[in-house]
Amino acid sequence: MNLLLNPIISITKARGKLGDLTKKTKGKNFIILTKGGKPEAALVDIQYLAKLQRDLAKTYQKTFIDVSLLPYTREFSNKEISGWEKEDQLQK
């Protein structure tokens, strides 16, 4: 999903066009709303949002991630992963 291919509009300009803008958010189409030139929110099709939420829930179930533990997780660096792979090779 490329954010740059989706329309970007300031919240100020969107206020008067909200009805028209929501009609453009069908399926995977969405509109990025900015405030002070920075992305602040997005208008998305409600059915697409529900699908994303269902897909995310399935991912959590498959990976056994407890959502409440997410603040305590981190990404491992390539250096750490390479080190573990070398350790695994030595143990074989």
Secondary structure, 3 states (H helix, E strand, C coil): CCHHHCCEEEHHHHHCCHHHHHHCCCCCCEEEEEECCEEEEEEECHHHHHHHHHHHHHHHHHHCCCHHHHHHCCCCCHHHHHHHHHHHHHHC
